Amino acid sequence: MNNKFSSWIITLVIAAVGVLLIVWHNKVDLFSWLIRALGIILAAPAIYVLLSALSALRHNRLKATAQITDAHSGTTELKFSSSTVAWSLIIVSVATIVLGFWMLINPGFFVGLVSYLFAIVVIIFGILQIVDVAYLTRPVILPVYFYIMPALLIIGGIVIMCTSVKTIDGVVTLITGIMLVLYSVNRVAQQIVYRNESRKINRQKLLNP
């Protein structure tokens, strides 16, 4: 899969997620169900890792090595015992399982945290698109109006951060959905303009070598 095709697929997926968030923004406890789903995603593989680590600890099957390169003495290999590796996996997996079940049992505690995560993602999208428009499209210079959408993304992320927890489900979901759809539309328009301008530049180079 080439980069252009994968870029279009990612843009379509982002747009689809944005549309779903807009359509479902009035659904009751949407964020709570999202947090529960994340809890399951965390807990399920952690349980598998925990069982595997316990089995490996019982049968002494885990081994691990690490290499450290020293400029003077060369490469030094560090070996870890199976019990050390197993107990490390057990501690991490237990902590992950506790977090996952906590998200399942009390999703309301994480609503504010997830909203800030959404806000950070939206702001990062805006910053990345500004970088894309300003630098990554060179030598093509895109019109100034392509900076409007990234600016709105950053503003939207700030609005999400400032939203009251009482209205967080509907407002955050709606704003995030709108921002993702607008980002996708802006991205498509940006790619079209970039392609057309690139062709013009290439033609000029052919005509004026």
C-alpha positions in Angstrom: 0.0 0.0 0.0 1.6 3.3 -1.1 1.7 6.4 1.1 -0.9 8.3 -1.0 -3.5 5.5 -0.8 -3.0 5.0 2.9 -3.3 8.8 3.5 -6.6 8.8 1.7 -7.8 5.8 3.7 -6.8 7.5 7.0 -8.6 10.6 5.9 -11.8 8.7 5.1 -11.6 6.8 8.4 -11.2 10.1 10.3 -14.2 11.5 8.4 -16.3 8.5 9.2 -15.5 8.6 12.9 -16.4 12.3 12.9 -19.8 11.6 11.3 -20.5 8.9 13.8 -19.6 11.2 16.7 -22.0 13.9 15.3 -24.8 11.4 14.9 -24.4 9.9 18.3 -23.5 13.0 20.3 -27.0 13.0 22.0 -26.8 9.3 23.0 -26.9 8.9 26.7 -23.5 8.1 28.4 -21.6 7.8 25.1 -18.4 8.7 26.8 -19.1 6.3 29.6 -19.5 3.4 27.1 -16.4 4.5 25.3 -14.4 4.4 28.5 -15.9 0.9 29.3 -14.8 -0.2 25.8 -11.3 1.1 26.5 -11.3 -0.7 29.9 -12.1 -4.0 28.1 -9.4 -3.3 25.5 -6.9 -2.8 28.4 -8.0 -5.7 30.6 -8.4 -8.5 28.1 -4.8 -8.7 26.8 -3.5 -7.9 30.3 -5.3 -11.0 31.7 -3.7 -13.1 28.9 -0.3 -11.7 29.7 -0.8 -12.4 33.4 -1.8 -16.0 32.9 1.1 -16.5 30.5 3.6 -14.9 33.0 2.2 -17.1 35.9 2.6 -20.2 33.7 6.1 -19.2 32.6 7.1 -18.5 36.2 5.8 -21.9 37.3 7.7 -23.7 34.5 10.8 -21.4 34.5 10.4 -20.7 30.8 11.1 -16.9 30.5 14.5 -15.6 29.6 15.5 -12.1 28.5 18.8 -10.4 27.5 19.8 -6.9 26.8 22.8 -5.5 25.1 24.6 -2.3 26.0 27.3 -1.0 23.7 30.3 0.5 25.3 32.8 2.5 23.1 35.8 1.2 25.0 35.0 -2.3 26.0 32.6 -3.3 23.2 29.2 -4.9 23.7 28.1 -6.1 27.1 25.2 -8.5 27.4 23.0 -8.4 30.4 20.9 -11.5 31.3 17.7 -11.4 33.4 16.4 -14.5 35.2 13.0 -15.9 34.3 11.6 -15.0 37.6 12.6 -11.3 37.2 11.0 -11.2 33.7 7.9 -13.0 34.9 7.4 -10.8 38.0 7.8 -7.7 35.9 5.1 -8.9 33.5 2.9 -9.9 36.4 3.1 -6.4 38.1 2.5 -4.6 34.8 -0.4 -6.8 33.8 -2.1 -6.6 37.3 -1.9 -2.9 37.3 -3.4 -2.8 33.8 -6.2 -5.2 34.8 -7.0 -3.0 37.8 -7.1 0.1 35.6 -9.3 -1.7 33.0 -11.8 -3.0 35.6 -11.8 0.5 37.3 -12.8 2.0 33.9 -15.5 -0.7 33.6 -17.0 -0.2 37.1 -16.6 3.6 37.5 -16.3 5.2 34.0 -17.5 8.6 35.3 -14.2 9.1 37.1 -12.4 9.0 33.7 -14.8 11.2 31.7 -12.9 14.4 32.4 -9.5 12.7 31.7 -10.8 11.3 28.3 -12.2 14.7 27.4 -8.7 16.3 27.9 -7.3 13.5 25.8 -9.8 14.3 23.0 -8.8 18.0 23.3 -5.1 17.2 23.1 -5.7 15.0 20.0 -7.7 17.8 18.3 -5.0 20.4 19.1 -2.2 18.1 17.8 -4.2 17.6 14.6 -4.4 21.3 14.2 -0.7 21.8 14.8 0.3 19.0 12.4 -1.9 20.5 9.7 -0.3 23.9 10.1 3.1 22.3 9.8 1.9 20.4 6.8 0.5 23.5 5.0 3.5 25.7 6.0 6.4 23.4 5.4 5.7 19.9 4.1 4.0 21.0 0.9 7.0 23.1 -0.3 7.9 24.1 -2.9 4.1 24.5 -3.4 2.7 27.4 -1.5 -0.9 26.7 -0.5 -3.5 29.6 -0.1 -3.8 31.3 3.3 -7.4 29.9 3.8 -5.9 26.5 4.5 -4.7 27.8 7.8 -8.3 28.5 9.0 -9.2 24.9 9.6 -6.1 24.1 11.7 -6.7 27.3 13.7 -10.3 26.1 14.3 -9.0 22.7 15.5 -6.8 24.3 18.0 -9.6 26.6 19.2 -12.0 23.6 19.4 -9.4 21.7 21.5 -9.2 24.6 23.9 -13.0 24.8 24.1 -13.2 21.1 24.9 -10.7 21.7 27.8 -12.8 24.5 29.1 -16.1 22.6 28.9 -18.0 21.8 32.1 -18.0 18.1 33.1 -21.8 18.2 33.4 -22.1 18.8 29.6 -19.1 16.9 28.6 -20.7 13.9 26.8 -22.8 15.8 24.3 -20.6 18.9 23.8 -17.3 17.2 23.5 -18.6 14.5 21.2 -20.3 17.0 18.9 -17.3 19.4 18.8 -14.9 16.5 18.2 -17.1 15.1 15.5 -17.4 18.4 13.7 -13.6 19.1 14.0 -12.8 15.6 12.5 -15.1 16.1 9.6 -13.8 19.6 8.9 -10.2 18.3 9.2 -11.0 15.6 6.6 -12.6 18.0 4.2 -9.7 20.5 4.6 -7.2 17.6 4.0 -8.9 16.5 0.8 -9.1 20.1 -0.5 -5.4 20.6 0.4 -4.4 17.4 -1.4 -6.3 18.5 -4.6 -4.8 22.0 -4.6 -1.3 20.6 -3.8 -1.6 18.2 -6.8 -2.7 20.9 -9.2 0.0 23.3 -8.1 2.7 20.6 -8.3 1.7 19.8 -11.9 1.9 23.5 -12.8 5.4 23.7 -11.2 6.5 20.6 -13.1 5.2 22.0 -16.4 7.1 25.2 -15.9 10.3 23.3 -15.2 9.8 21.4 -18.5 9.1 24.5 -20.4 11.9 26.5 -18.8 14.7 24.0 -18.0 
